[in-house]
Amino acid sequence: MDDPTLSLLPLTTTAEEGSSGAPAALLPVGSLEQHGPHLPLVTDTVIACVLARELARAHRLRLLPPVTVSCSHEHAAWPGTVSISAPTLHAVVTDIAASLRGTPLVLVNGHGGNHVLANTVQASGGTMALFPQGHEWEAARREAGMATDNDTDMHAGELETSVLLHTHPGLVRPGREGADHISGPRDHMPTRGLAPYTPNGVVGRPSLAAADKGRRLLEALTTAFTGHLSALGAAGPHH
């Protein structure tokens, strides 16, 4: 199995950061939660990190180490899941933003349950951004040629499995071909958690995953990100 640890962490020195002149910093926000029988608990963190790495390369931005535990309470029924509260995640993110001393911060979010991040950005006065948002994931799916959408492929499905097949295939365990599960409406998931809607923790179709889809998805998101940099630049002089 490949070891992605070093590739997911920034290895720059203080001298290199001091001379980089990066206009913004990227903070990957992942989770530690079940991802069905075929993906590791750190899947969201890996995806957030590889996306942030691509954004940093393409746009010459500062890459920060990831937040690896977040708001995964809806997955508590499965072993291995660990969560922190929404106020704690808010505090961690805002403390990191404050320590950057005026450098804008982009939250590269890999876990859909981190709803508090949107409010954190909303309250930042134009100094923070959240990426990707739902419509950006959806557009990137289409450009990658995926057959599923955000609703039917919510968790451990075609999208997440494809990204790992492209970037760290050794993390994908056998059995994804038989792990598909399409749930009906999940109207009460915030109250009841995910367990009533899926027997194996999957909501989606990992059997459709392919490494090339993961590659094209990351490329589409990297291109779509430009607008967020423009928004942060436009907001900067007013704050």
ZADO-1210 file (C-alpha; in nm, 4 decimals, padded with zeros to 6 digits):
<atoms>
<atom x="00.0000" y="00.0000" z="00.0000" code="MET" pos="1"/>
<atom x="00.1352" y="00.3450" z="-00.0865" code="ASP" pos="2"/>
<atom x="00.2037" y="00.5821" z="00.1994" code="ASP" pos="3"/>
<atom x="00.0549" y="00.9237" z="00.1193" code="PRO" pos="4"/>
<atom x="00.1630" y="01.0912" z="00.4418" code="THR" pos="5"/>
<atom x="00.4453" y="01.3093" z="00.3128" code="LEU" pos="6"/>
<atom x="00.2660" y="01.3997" z="-00.0090" code="SER" pos="7"/>
<atom x="-00.0270" y="01.5326" z="00.1956" code="LEU" pos="8"/>
<atom x="00.1835" y="01.7619" z="00.4137" code="LEU" pos="9"/>
<atom x="00.3636" y="02.0843" z="00.3195" code="PRO" pos="10"/>
<atom x="00.7381" y="02.0439" z="00.3650" code="LEU" pos="11"/>
<atom x="00.8480" y="02.4031" z="00.3095" code="THR" pos="12"/>
<atom x="01.0914" y="02.5860" z="00.5373" code="THR" pos="13"/>
<atom x="01.0316" y="02.9197" z="00.7068" code="THR" pos="14"/>
<atom x="01.2721" y="03.0833" z="00.4616" code="ALA" pos="15"/>
<atom x="01.0800" y="02.9454" z="00.1664" code="GLU" pos="16"/>
<atom x="00.7480" y="03.0636" z="00.3064" code="GLU" pos="17"/>
<atom x="00.8917" y="03.4044" z="00.3854" code="GLY" pos="18"/>
<atom x="01.0037" y="03.4619" z="00.0292" code="SER" pos="19"/>
<atom x="00.7069" y="03.3062" z="-00.1513" code="SER" pos="20"/>
<atom x="00.4807" y="03.6104" z="-00.1634" code="GLY" pos="21"/>
<atom x="00.1753" y="03.3829" z="-00.1756" code="ALA" pos="22"/>
<atom x="-00.1442" y="03.5922" z="-00.1978" code="PRO" pos="23"/>
<atom x="-00.3548" y="03.3446" z="00.0023" code="ALA" pos="24"/>
<atom x="-00.3257" y="03.0315" z="00.2157" code="ALA" pos="25"/>
<atom x="-00.5098" y="02.7035" z="00.1738" code="LEU" pos="26"/>
<atom x="-00.6370" y="02.5044" z="00.4731" code="LEU" pos="27"/>
<atom x="-00.7555" y="02.1514" z="00.3875" code="PRO" pos="28"/>
<atom x="-01.0384" y="02.0428" z="00.6178" code="VAL" pos="29"/>
<atom x="-01.1073" y="01.6705" z="00.6227" code="GLY" pos="30"/>
<atom x="-01.2643" y="01.4273" z="00.8670" code="SER" pos="31"/>
<atom x="-01.2124" y="01.0965" z="01.0416" code="LEU" pos="32"/>
<atom x="-01.5213" y="00.8942" z="00.9552" code="GLU" pos="33"/>
<atom x="-01.6383" y="00.5718" z="00.8009" code="GLN" pos="34"/>
<atom x="-01.6320" y="00.5494" z="00.4224" code="HIS" pos="35"/>
<atom x="-01.7866" y="00.2111" z="00.3627" code="GLY" pos="36"/>
<atom x="-01.5938" y="-00.1148" z="00.3383" code="PRO" pos="37"/>
<atom x="-01.3512" y="-00.0005" z="00.0685" code="HIS" pos="38"/>
<atom x="-01.2213" y="00.3458" z="00.1641" code="LEU" pos="39"/>
<atom x="-01.0226" y="00.4546" z="00.4724" code="PRO" pos="40"/>
<atom x="-01.1495" y="00.6740" z="00.7529" code="LEU" pos="41"/>
<atom x="-00.9200" y="00.9537" z="00.6326" code="VAL" pos="42"/>
<atom x="-01.0768" y="00.9728" z="00.2847" code="THR" pos="43"/>
<atom x="-01.2100" y="01.3279" z="00.3214" code="ASP" pos="44"/>
<atom x="-00.8743" y="01.4477" z="00.4526" code="THR" pos="45"/>
<atom x="-00.6888" y="01.2869" z="00.1614" code="VAL" pos="46"/>
<atom x="-00.9257" y="01.4446" z="-00.0916" code="ILE" pos="47"/>
<atom x="-00.9034" y="01.7889" z="00.0701" code="ALA" pos="48"/>
<atom x="-00.5243" y="01.7640" z="00.0764" code="CYS" pos="49"/>
<atom x="-00.4776" y="01.6515" z="-00.2828" code="VAL" pos="50"/>
<atom x="-00.7144" y="01.9215" z="-00.4060" code="LEU" pos="51"/>
<atom x="-00.5383" y="02.1871" z="-00.1978" code="ALA" pos="52"/>
<atom x="-00.2037" y="02.0653" z="-00.3311" code="ARG" pos="53"/>
<atom x="-00.3242" y="02.1065" z="-00.6893" code="GLU" pos="54"/>
<atom x="-00.4597" y="02.4534" z="-00.6130" code="LEU" pos="55"/>
<atom x="-00.1335" y="02.5563" z="-00.4467" code="ALA" pos="56"/>
<atom x="00.0679" y="02.4437" z="-00.7472" code="ARG" pos="57"/>
<atom x="-00.1580" y="02.6039" z="-01.0055" code="ALA" pos="58"/>
<atom x="-00.2047" y="02.9369" z="-00.8285" code="HIS" pos="59"/>
<atom x="00.1176" y="02.9654" z="-00.6222" code="ARG" pos="60"/>
<atom x="-00.0575" y="02.9680" z="-00.2865" code="LEU" pos="61"/>
<atom x="00.0589" y="02.8730" z="00.0607" code="ARG" pos="62"/>
<atom x="-00.0402" y="02.5202" z="00.1624" code="LEU" pos="63"/>
<atom x="-00.1171" y="02.4511" z="00.5295" code="LEU" pos="64"/>
<atom x="-00.1384" y="02.1121" z="00.7026" code="PRO" pos="65"/>
<atom x="-00.4900" y="01.9680" z="00.7230" code="PRO" pos="66"/>
<atom x="-00.7526" y="01.9714" z="00.9940" code="VAL" pos="67"/>
<atom x="-00.8077" y="01.5952" z="01.0199" code="THR" pos="68"/>
<atom x="-01.1045" y="01.5666" z="01.2594" code="VAL" pos="69"/>
<atom x="-01.4257" y="01.7635" z="01.2087" code="SER" pos="70"/>
<atom x="-01.8064" y="01.7381" z="01.2369" code="CYS" pos="71"/>
<atom x="-01.8868" y="01.3742" z="01.1536" code="SER" pos="72"/>
<atom x="-02.1612" y="01.3094" z="01.4061" code="HIS" pos="73"/>
<atom x="-02.3939" y="01.1624" z="01.1426" code="GLU" pos="74"/>
<atom x="-02.1475" y="00.8736" z="01.1001" code="HIS" pos="75"/>
<atom x="-02.1188" y="00.7884" z="01.4707" code="ALA" pos="76"/>
<atom x="-02.2898" y="00.4505" z="01.4283" code="ALA" pos="77"/>
<atom x="-01.9810" y="00.3073" z="01.2565" code="TRP" pos="78"/>
<atom x="-01.6538" y="00.2167" z="01.4309" code="PRO" pos="79"/>
<atom x="-01.3621" y="00.4517" z="01.3873" code="GLY" pos="80"/>
<atom x="-01.5574" y="00.7730" z="01.3414" code="THR" pos="81"/>
<atom x="-01.4363" y="01.0620" z="01.5609" code="VAL" pos="82"/>
<atom x="-01.5888" y="01.4121" z="01.5755" code="SER" pos="83"/>
<atom x="-01.5403" y="01.7542" z="01.7238" code="ILE" pos="84"/>
<atom x="-01.8203" y="02.0048" z="01.7785" code="SER" pos="85"/>
<atom x="-01.9105" y="02.2796" z="01.5338" code="ALA" pos="86"/>
<atom x="-01.7976" y="02.5532" z="01.7785" code="PRO" pos="87"/>
<atom x="-01.4618" y="02.3783" z="01.8160" code="THR" pos="88"/>
<atom x="-01.4101" y="02.3585" z="01.4392" code="LEU" pos="89"/>
<atom x="-01.5097" y="02.7239" z="01.4087" code="HIS" pos="90"/>
<atom x="-01.2582" y="02.8169" z="01.6794" code="ALA" pos="91"/>
<atom x="-00.9754" y="02.6183" z="01.5184" code="VAL" pos="92"/>
<atom x="-01.0346" y="02.7737" z="01.1767" code="VAL" pos="93"/>
<atom x="-01.0685" y="03.1298" z="01.3036" code="THR" pos="94"/>
<atom x="-00.7566" y="03.0951" z="01.5203" code="ASP" pos="95"/>
<atom x="-00.5590" y="02.9761" z="01.2185" code="ILE" pos="96"/>
<atom x="-00.6949" y="03.2633" z="01.0094" code="ALA" pos="97"/>
<atom x="-00.5964" y="03.5157" z="01.2760" code="ALA" pos="98"/>
<atom x="-00.2419" y="03.3781" z="01.2937" code="SER" pos="99"/>
<atom x="-00.1921" y="03.4453" z="00.9219" code="LEU" pos="100"/>
<atom x="-00.1826" y="03.8202" z="00.9965" code="ARG" pos="101"/>
<atom x="-00.3923" y="03.9443" z="00.7108" code="GLY" pos="102"/>
<atom x="-00.3240" y="03.6768" z="00.4492" code="THR" pos="103"/>
<atom x="-00.6602" y="03.5571" z="00.3121" code="PRO" pos="104"/>
<atom x="-00.7521" y="03.1985" z="00.4003" code="LEU" pos="105"/>
<atom x="-00.9311" y="02.9492" z="00.1769" code="VAL" pos="106"/>
<atom x="-01.0990" y="02.6543" z="00.3475" code="LEU" pos="107"/>
<atom x="-01.0673" y="02.3549" z="00.1138" code="VAL" pos="108"/>
<atom x="-01.3446" y="02.1397" z="00.2554" code="ASN" pos="109"/>
<atom x="-01.3576" y="01.7660" z="00.1958" code="GLY" pos="110"/>
<atom x="-01.6527" y="01.6825" z="00.4230" code="HIS" pos="111"/>
<atom x="-02.0089" y="01.7887" z="00.3470" code="GLY" pos="112"/>
<atom x="-02.1117" y="01.7758" z="00.7124" code="GLY" pos="113"/>
<atom x="-01.8926" y="02.0731" z="00.8026" code="ASN" pos="114"/>
<atom x="-02.1823" y="02.3156" z="00.7679" code="HIS" pos="115"/>
<atom x="-02.0297" y="02.5579" z="01.0180" code="VAL" pos="116"/>
<atom x="-01.7544" y="02.6473" z="00.7708" code="LEU" pos="117"/>
<atom x="-01.9998" y="02.8382" z="00.5527" code="ALA" pos="118"/>
<atom x="-02.1033" y="03.0572" z="00.8459" code="ASN" pos="119"/>
<atom x="-01.7403" y="03.1037" z="00.9468" code="THR" pos="120"/>
<atom x="-01.6586" y="03.2365" z="00.6009" code="VAL" pos="121"/>
<atom x="-01.9773" y="03.4425" z="00.5972" code="GLN" pos="122"/>
<atom x="-01.8671" y="03.6206" z="00.9151" code="ALA" pos="123"/>
<atom x="-01.5081" y="03.6767" z="00.8037" code="SER" pos="124"/>
<atom x="-01.5645" y="04.0131" z="00.6397" code="GLY" pos="125"/>
<atom x="-01.4318" y="03.9027" z="00.3044" code="GLY" pos="126"/>
<atom x="-01.1028" y="03.7575" z="00.4301" code="THR" pos="127"/>
<atom x="-01.1946" y="03.3891" z="00.3892" code="MET" pos="128"/>
<atom x="-01.3387" y="03.1691" z="00.1157" code="ALA" pos="129"/>
<atom x="-01.4924" y="02.8214" z="00.1088" code="LEU" pos="130"/>
<atom x="-01.4133" y="02.5793" z="-00.1736" code="PHE" pos="131"/>
<atom x="-01.5548" y="02.3694" z="-00.3313" code="PRO" pos="132"/>
<atom x="-01.9196" y="02.4593" z="-00.2867" code="GLN" pos="133"/>
<atom x="-02.2019" y="02.2298" z="-00.3918" code="GLY" pos="134"/>
<atom x="-02.2493" y="02.3720" z="-00.7384" code="HIS" pos="135"/>
<atom x="-01.8745" y="02.3481" z="-00.8014" code="GLU" pos="136"/>
<atom x="-01.8666" y="01.9795" z="-00.7094" code="TRP" pos="137"/>
<atom x="-02.1656" y="01.9249" z="-00.9395" code="GLU" pos="138"/>
<atom x="-02.0083" y="02.1043" z="-01.2345" code="ALA" pos="139"/>
<atom x="-01.6801" y="01.9176" z="-01.1854" code="ALA" pos="140"/>
<atom x="-01.8679" y="01.5864" z="-01.1838" code="ARG" pos="141"/>
<atom x="-02.0132" y="01.6681" z="-01.5239" code="ARG" pos="142"/>
<atom x="-01.6764" y="01.7687" z="-01.6671" code="GLU" pos="143"/>
<atom x="-01.5246" y="01.4467" z="-01.5333" code="ALA" pos="144"/>
<atom x="-01.7896" y="01.2358" z="-01.7071" code="GLY" pos="145"/>
<atom x="-01.9399" y="01.0944" z="-01.3896" code="MET" pos="146"/>
<atom x="-02.2793" y="00.9276" z="-01.4079" code="ALA" pos="147"/>
<atom x="-02.3910" y="01.0341" z="-01.0595" code="THR" pos="148"/>
<atom x="-02.4759" y="01.3616" z="-00.8869" code="ASP" pos="149"/>
<atom x="-02.4175" y="01.5081" z="-00.5413" code="ASN" pos="150"/>
<atom x="-02.7428" y="01.3746" z="-00.3989" code="ASP" pos="151"/>
<atom x="-02.7322" y="01.0144" z="-00.5206" code="THR" pos="152"/>
<atom x="-02.3559" y="00.9832" z="-00.4765" code="ASP" pos="153"/>
<atom x="-02.3189" y="01.1569" z="-00.1417" code="MET" pos="154"/>
<atom x="-02.0696" y="00.9360" z="00.0398" code="HIS" pos="155"/>
<atom x="-01.7954" y="00.6854" z="-00.0511" code="ALA" pos="156"/>
<atom x="-01.9279" y="00.6599" z="-00.4039" code="GLY" pos="157"/>
<atom x="-01.8153" y="00.7301" z="-00.7587" code="GLU" pos="158"/>
<atom x="-01.6562" y="01.0684" z="-00.6852" code="LEU" pos="159"/>
<atom x="-01.4548" y="00.9931" z="-00.3732" code="GLU" pos="160"/>
<atom x="-01.3419" y="00.6533" z="-00.4943" code="THR" pos="161"/>
<atom x="-01.2331" y="00.7993" z="-00.8284" code="SER" pos="162"/>
<atom x="-01.0161" y="01.0638" z="-00.6630" code="VAL" pos="163"/>
<atom x="-00.8387" y="00.8048" z="-00.4498" code="LEU" pos="164"/>
<atom x="-00.7942" y="00.5706" z="-00.7467" code="LEU" pos="165"/>
<atom x="-00.6208" y="00.8562" z="-00.9284" code="HIS" pos="166"/>
<atom x="-00.4057" y="00.9884" z="-00.6444" code="THR" pos="167"/>
<atom x="-00.3514" y="00.7011" z="-00.3979" code="HIS" pos="168"/>
<atom x="-00.4885" y="00.3767" z="-00.5444" code="PRO" pos="169"/>
<atom x="-00.3302" y="00.1706" z="-00.2683" code="GLY" pos="170"/>
<atom x="-00.5789" y="00.3193" z="-00.0230" code="LEU" pos="171"/>
<atom x="-00.8762" y="00.1665" z="-00.2061" code="VAL" pos="172"/>
<atom x="-00.9562" y="-00.1740" z="-00.0604" code="ARG" pos="173"/>
<atom x="-01.1111" y="-00.4602" z="-00.2582" code="PRO" pos="174"/>
<atom x="-01.4885" y="-00.4845" z="-00.2727" code="GLY" pos="175"/>
<atom x="-01.5955" y="-00.1529" z="-00.4168" code="ARG" pos="176"/>
<atom x="-01.7691" y="-00.3257" z="-00.7067" code="GLU" pos="177"/>
<atom x="-02.0287" y="-00.4699" z="-00.4683" code="GLY" pos="178"/>
<atom x="-02.0572" y="-00.1735" z="-00.2333" code="ALA" pos="179"/>
<atom x="-02.3088" y="00.0358" z="-00.4300" code="ASP" pos="180"/>
<atom x="-02.6063" y="00.1625" z="-00.2336" code="HIS" pos="181"/>
<atom x="-02.8599" y="00.4186" z="-00.3528" code="ILE" pos="182"/>
<atom x="-03.0762" y="00.5470" z="-00.0701" code="SER" pos="183"/>
<atom x="-03.4107" y="00.7179" z="-00.0928" code="GLY" pos="184"/>
<atom x="-03.4746" y="01.0605" z="00.0599" code="PRO" pos="185"/>
<atom x="-03.2632" y="01.1313" z="00.3683" code="ARG" pos="186"/>
<atom x="-03.4892" y="01.3972" z="00.5131" code="ASP" pos="187"/>
<atom x="-03.4069" y="01.3298" z="00.8774" code="HIS" pos="188"/>
<atom x="-03.0357" y="01.2578" z="00.8545" code="MET" pos="189"/>
<atom x="-02.9351" y="01.5546" z="01.0759" code="PRO" pos="190"/>
<atom x="-03.1541" y="01.4088" z="01.3513" code="THR" pos="191"/>
<atom x="-03.1096" y="01.0359" z="01.3028" code="ARG" pos="192"/>
<atom x="-02.7673" y="01.0123" z="01.1406" code="GLY" pos="193"/>
<atom x="-02.6797" y="00.8211" z="00.8251" code="LEU" pos="194"/>
<atom x="-02.7244" y="00.4674" z="00.9548" code="ALA" pos="195"/>
<atom x="-03.1022" y="00.4427" z="00.8868" code="PRO" pos="196"/>
<atom x="-03.0364" y="00.5122" z="00.5196" code="TYR" pos="197"/>
<atom x="-02.7540" y="00.2721" z="00.4337" code="THR" pos="198"/>
<atom x="-02.6478" y="-00.0671" z="00.5709" code="PRO" pos="199"/>
<atom x="-02.2806" y="-00.0355" z="00.4742" code="ASN" pos="200"/>
<atom x="-02.2145" y="00.3367" z="00.5086" code="GLY" pos="201"/>
<atom x="-02.2138" y="00.3991" z="00.1336" code="VAL" pos="202"/>
<atom x="-02.4510" y="00.6341" z="-00.0443" code="VAL" pos="203"/>
<atom x="-02.3498" y="00.6175" z="-00.4076" code="GLY" pos="204"/>
<atom x="-02.1948" y="00.3977" z="-00.6731" code="ARG" pos="205"/>
<atom x="-01.8275" y="00.3243" z="-00.6139" code="PRO" pos="206"/>
<atom x="-01.8498" y="00.0528" z="-00.8808" code="SER" pos="207"/>
<atom x="-01.8491" y="00.3320" z="-01.1423" code="LEU" pos="208"/>
<atom x="-01.5280" y="00.4889" z="-01.0130" code="ALA" pos="209"/>
<atom x="-01.2246" y="00.5282" z="-01.2382" code="ALA" pos="210"/>
<atom x="-00.8870" y="00.6956" z="-01.1946" code="ALA" pos="211"/>
<atom x="-00.9338" y="00.9089" z="-01.5059" code="ASP" pos="212"/>
<atom x="-01.2576" y="01.0491" z="-01.3657" code="LYS" pos="213"/>
<atom x="-01.0697" y="01.1511" z="-01.0531" code="GLY" pos="214"/>
<atom x="-00.8014" y="01.3227" z="-01.2606" code="ARG" pos="215"/>
<atom x="-01.0553" y="01.5173" z="-01.4650" code="ARG" pos="216"/>
<atom x="-01.2503" y="01.6162" z="-01.1543" code="LEU" pos="217"/>
<atom x="-00.9407" y="01.7673" z="-00.9913" code="LEU" pos="218"/>
<atom x="-00.8534" y="01.9506" z="-01.3120" code="GLU" pos="219"/>
<atom x="-01.2030" y="02.0976" z="-01.3351" code="ALA" pos="220"/>
<atom x="-01.1985" y="02.2125" z="-00.9738" code="LEU" pos="221"/>
<atom x="-00.8544" y="02.3696" z="-01.0132" code="THR" pos="222"/>
<atom x="-00.9825" y="02.5742" z="-01.3055" code="THR" pos="223"/>
<atom x="-01.3039" y="02.6709" z="-01.1268" code="ALA" pos="224"/>
<atom x="-01.1115" y="02.8005" z="-00.8259" code="PHE" pos="225"/>
<atom x="-00.9908" y="03.1187" z="-00.9987" code="THR" pos="226"/>
<atom x="-01.3090" y="03.3073" z="-00.9146" code="GLY" pos="227"/>
<atom x="-01.2495" y="03.2646" z="-00.5421" code="HIS" pos="228"/>
<atom x="-00.9102" y="03.4300" z="-00.5662" code="LEU" pos="229"/>
<atom x="-01.0663" y="03.7184" z="-00.7530" code="SER" pos="230"/>
<atom x="-01.3352" y="03.7545" z="-00.4860" code="ALA" pos="231"/>
<atom x="-01.0770" y="03.7636" z="-00.2087" code="LEU" pos="232"/>
<atom x="-00.8710" y="04.0186" z="-00.3989" code="GLY" pos="233"/>
<atom x="-01.1731" y="04.2385" z="-00.4615" code="ALA" pos="234"/>
<atom x="-01.2722" y="04.2227" z="-00.0962" code="ALA" pos="235"/>
<atom x="-00.9251" y="04.2953" z="00.0377" code="GLY" pos="236"/>
<atom x="-00.9074" y="04.6742" z="-00.0086" code="PRO" pos="237"/>
<atom x="-01.2403" y="04.7225" z="00.1680" code="HIS" pos="238"/>
<atom x="-01.1427" y="04.5480" z="00.4937" code="HIS" pos="239"/>
</atoms>
